[in-house]
Structure formats: structure tokens, C-alpha cells
Amino acid sequence: MKEVVKEHPLRPIILRFDPDKPQLEFETKGLSAHYLMHDLTWEAQQKLRKLNEQLGEIDIKIAELEYYLFPIEQDLDILEVFLKIKDPSVLPLNNFDEEIEITIDINELFSSITDHNQQLRDLHSEVSTACIAYEQHYDMIYEKESWIDEQLWKDVHQIYVNYLNVKVDIVSLDRDQEEFREVLSDVFDYQYKYYDYFDLILSVFKTFQKRCDKSYRRAEVVDKGLKELRDNMQ
């Protein structure tokens, strides 16, 4: 028997062959299917990795926008109290015994709100792209159950059915198939983690989007109140 090692990015494929036997057509087809399953699983693994990285970038951007939203919300709290839209109790000033002076640059505030809204729109576009990618992958898996067509497994099975006539050592093929199935299982686990991560990110984004919309609406009311105040002072 001669051992042949085929280096593959997914895992090394190690098979043994009888050099004295010819390789029949069904065996060639079955081994090609075995190799192709490695290619397809590697492609699926890399695709899932990119999809996860895409979600990770969205996760970071949500956190960044949340960080920049907090001071906007604080300034809106102060202006809403100043305009008597809200009661002073919304401000955390109970620990101060003397008067304090708070200065807010109105132009800078509304400029930051406009910028924040644009960044949220850009992020929404990224989330939409991530949703399309998720749906395409999910629909493919739902329809076919795997990125590996059932026919490929059947092609490999023909080698086992005719094991007395094949060039490849059945024991080595069986071992290699089992090791491949372990890696395949790991990729499927990675896929399920991607599904869970997607659900989490989408939920977090929708919640954050509602929070942002609420702040933008508050800003519109504050802007209207400040304009009325300026008009009354003229």
C-alpha cells in the first residue's frame, strides 16, 4: 500500500492505495466527491467567518454610537428642563447644595445629532446587507440541509459497496471520512453560533434604533421650543 497525503486548508487528506490495482470510474468519481466535500466545507467555513466578522463590526459600531448618544441624551435632559418640557427631577443634581452653571453649545449639539443620525443610517445599511446574507445562507441550508449535496455522499458510498475492486484502502478511506465528519460537525456548530450571534445583534440594533429615534424626536421638540423662546424674546 502506498500512502498519499493531499494537503488541504481544511485538513490533510490521507489515503492509502494499492498500486497494483486500476482505479475504476466509480472510484474516481467517489474520491472526487470526497475531495469536493472538503472544498465545499472549507468555502462554507470561510464564508461563515466573514459573516461573523461582519456582525462583529456592526456590534462595535453599535457600541460606539451608544457611547456618543449618551452625552446627547444628557444635553437633551437639561434643555427639556430649561424649556419646562420635563420636571427638574430628571436631572441628577440632588447632591449639589449650591447653584451650578451648565453651558450647552446648541449648534454643536444639533450638529452632533445630525452626524449621529447619519452614522445610524449608514449602520442600518450595513445591518440590511447582513440580513440579506443571513437569509440567503439560511434559505440554502433550509432547502438543502447542507452545502454538500446528498449525491456526493452517495458517490463515496459506491466505493464501500464495491470495496473488493477499488484501488483505495477502505480502512484509510473510512478513517479519513470519519475525521472529515468531525471537522464538518465543527463547521456546523460554528454556523449555529453565527445564527445565535445574528439574532442577538439584530435584537440589540432594533432596541438601540428605537432609543435613537426617541432621542431624535426629543431633539425636534427641543428645537421647536428654542425657536419659540427666541421668537418671544424678540
N, C-alpha and C positions, 0 to 999 in steps of 0.2 A: 504493500500500500504506500502511496505517495501522499504526503500531507501538503495541501495548498492553502496558503493564507492570503486572503483578499482583504487588504486594508480598506476600511470604510469609516467615514466620520461618525457613524452611529455606534459601531462596534466592529471588531475584527471578525471576519467570516472565515472559519477554519474547517475545512473539509478534507477528507481522505478519499483517494481514488485508486482503483485498480488499473494500472497502466496497460494491462493485457486485454482489457475489455473495451469494446467500442461504445461510444455514447450514442444511444438511440434518440430519435426525435422527441419522444415524450419526455425523456430525461432532460434533454437540453431545454425544453420548454418549462419543465418543473424547476430546474435550477435557476433559469432566468427569472421565474416568478419569485423565487426565494430572494434573489438579489434585488429585484424590483421592490419587494416589500420593505427592504432596508432603505432604499432610496426614498420611497414614499413616506416612511416613518420619520426619516431624517428631515425631509421637507416639512412635514407636519410639526415636528419639534421646533424647527427654526421659525416657522410661521407663528406658533403659539408664543414663542419667546418674544417676537416682535410685538405681538398683540398685547402681551403682558407689560412690555416696556412702554407701549403707548398709554396703557392705563396708568402706569407709574408716573409718567409725565403729567397726565391730567390730574392725578392725585396731588402732586407737588404744586401745580398751578392753582388748584382749589385752595390749598393751604396758604399760598401767597396772597391770593385775592381776599381770603378771610382775614389775613393779617392787616391788609390795607383798608378793609371795610370797618374794622373796629374803631379807629380814630374818627372816621366819617360819622359813624353812629353816635359817638360821644359828642361831636360838634353839633349834630342834629338835636340831640337831647337838650343841650344848652340853649340853642336857638329856639326850640319849641317852648321852653320855659320862659325865655325872654319875650316871645310873642304871645305868651299866655295860651298856647295850644295845649300844653301839659302843665300839670302841677309841679312845683319845685321838688316834691318828694322823689321824683325820678332821678334827681342828681345825688351822687354820693358825697354830700357836703356836710353831713351831720357832725363830723368830727372837727369842723372849723368853728372857732368861737368868735373870730373877727371877720370883717368883710374881706373878700378876696377879689382880685381883678382878673377877669378872663378875657383874653383877646382872641378873636377869630378873624382870619382873613377870608372874607366872604368869597372874593373872586377865586382865591386859591382853593377854597372848599369845593365850589361848584366845578372848578376845572378838574379837581381830583375825582369828583363824582362822574363827570363825563368820561374821563380816562378809564375809570374803573368799569363803567358800563361797556365801553368799547372792548376792554380786555375780556369781560364776561361774554360778550358776543363772539369774540374770536374763540374763546374756550368752548362755547356752545357748538361752534362749527366743528371743533376737534371731537367733541363728545358725539356729535351726529355721525362723523366719519367712523368713530369707534363702534357705534351702534350698528352701522351698516356692515362692518367687518364681522362683528359678532353674529349678526343674523345670518350672513352668508355661510359662516362656518357651522353655526348651529343647525341650519337647514340641511346642509350637506351631511352632517353626522346623523341627523334625524332620519333622513331619507335612506342613507347607505349604511348607517351604524358605524362606519369606519372609513378612513381614507384608503383602505385596502379593499379592493373588490373581492367578493367571495370566490370568484373564478380563479384567482391567484392561489388561494388555499387548495382548491380542487386540483390545480395543475401540479402542485407539490405533492399532493396525496397520491397521484398516479405513480410517483416514484416508489412509494411504500407498497402500493398494490403489486407492482412488478419488480420487487426488490431483488429477485434472483437474476434479473437480466441487466441491472444497472451497473454503471461504472463507479458511481459514488458509493462510499461505505455508508450503509444505512445507519449504523450506530453513530457515526460522526455527524450525519445529517440530522438525526433525531436530537442529539445533544445541542447542535447549533440552533435548531429550531426552538428548543426549549429556552435557550439563553436569549434568543431573539424575542420570544414571547414575554420574558421578564422585562426587557427593555421597552417593549410595546406597552406593557402594563404601566410602566413608569410614565410614559408619554401620555397615556390616557388619564392617569392621576393628575398630571400637570394640566391637562385640558380641563378637568373638573375644578381645579384650583382657579384656573382662568375664568370659568363660569362664575364661581363664587366672588372673585375679585371684581368682575364686571358688574354683577348685581350690587355689590357694595358701593362701588364708585358711582354708578348711576343713581343710587338712592341718595348718596351724600351730595351729589351735584344738584339733584332736584330740590333737596332741602335747602341747600345754600342759595340756589337760584331764587327760591321764594323769599328768602331773607334779604337778598339783594333787591328784588323787586319792591319789597316793602320799604326799604331804605330810599330807593329812588322815588317812590310815591311820596314819602315823607318830605324829601327834598323839594318836590314840586309844590307841596303845601307851604313849606317854609319860604320858598322863593316868592310865592304869591303874597305871603304875609309881609315879607320885607318890602316888596314893591308897594303894597298898600300903606305901609308905615312911612315910606319915603314920600308917597303922594300926599299923605296927611300933614307931613312936616313942611311941605312947600307952601 
